[in-house]
Amino acid sequence: MPQMGYDMREGTLVRWLKQEGDSVQTGEPLAEIETDKAIIEMQAYASGVLRVVVASAGDTIPVGQVIGVIATADEEIPQGILESGLVSPIQPVDSDQVRNPVDPVGKPKTTTTSQSKERVRASPIARRIAQEHQLELGQIQGSGPNGRILEEDVLARLDEIDSRKALDIGQGKAADSHPEELSRMRRAIARLTTQAKQEIPHYYVTAEVNMDLAMETRHQLNEEFRQEEGRISVNDLIIKACALALTKHPILNSSYAQDHLMIHSRINIGIAVALDSGLLVPVVTDCDQKSLQEISRAARAVIQRANENRLSEEEYTGGTFSISNLGIYEVDSFTAIIFPPQAAVLAVGTVKQQPVAVNGNIKLAQVMKATVSVDHRVADGAQAAQFLMEIKRLLEHPVALLL
């Protein structure tokens, strides 16, 4: 089970796109996996034959646990995988899944009768969350295979307890209030944004951008290409400007990793998309290698796939920098939360006419406010300011965006 997202801990196998005995190639669609936010197409990591299917449609499996085996036609497959399918290279196998566990020196471990009776089937992450919040697993109804307790079951129980506490506290003060259960996506967003704000030391740099020439260029391009499908949007111009700025300031196209930085060679820009169920950040890949028109087509396509819940794994997890644009809602400016494990996100507001000073004179101009949120562990204020000034320069002199 691959980790399709920074905070993904387990996934549900929706369906296999290949059957046992089918040949597969690296990068070929292999299965559909449901995360807390979307259904993602999983690609094969190796070429060969899908020799064994371990997990079935509907199974919820921890990240790192084996769900199938790709091998050559005559390659020997470890018997342990064939017998249980519960081998996990990333996290330890839950002890309720192993009939006769062995300690590091090879001696079988023993369990008491009372321990066996009390053992409840639960995923490792569900067990850990329950322990952290001092919840009894035996009091939680599991929704997984054979009644196995999953992470979402524990979170739902916590939500229920919190709702009851809130009702007890507010009883008589807000008689018209009622609890509303959060969706899986909303719980995932709450978990990720809370973690991001707690762990990432954010700081913010804001600038005003004169968009007169950018808007004029956009109008000319759309007139020129109006016979073709689609139009260049303001967001397309911003994506292209960010991609070019990141080539000059690669420090903001990186991820913090404890004692070092991971500088990404590809510039894959995520676009915040508001869905009815919550927020997704699908990715336009290799933006520095694409023309403005190619970025426009790719952005429209990935937004459509996000709305249709059919993103590829790379489009869901491969972002190295993100843009959040609330201009359509006529928002002047705002600050965005960094999307881990990225190091920065650009928040842009609406383009609107306002008076500006030019050579001692006042004139009307189309202005957009842009704010970059940066991980202070990765870059300092001067570096963020230089990056933002490069975006400003590119948008105010948009001829460079057309090259």
ABEGO torsion letter per residue (X at the ends): XBBBEAABABBBBABBABBBGBBBBBGBBABBBBBAABBBBBBBABBEBBABBABBBGBBBBBGBBABBBBBAABBBBAAAAAAGABBAABBBBAAABABBBBAAGBBBBBBAAAAAABBBBBAAAAAAAAAAGBBAAABBBABBGGBBBAAAAAAAAAAAAAAAAAAAABGABAABBBBBBBAAAAAAAAAAAAAAAABBBBBBBBBBBAAAAAAAAAAAAAAAAABBEBBBAAAAAAAAAAAAAAABAAABBBBBGABBBBBABBBBBBBBBBAAEBBBBBBBGAAABBAAAAAAAAAAAAAAAAAGABBAAAAAABABBBBBAAAAGBABBBBBBBOABABBBBBBBBBBBBBBBGGBBBBBBBBBBBBBBBAAABBAAAAAAAAAAAAAAAABAAAAAX
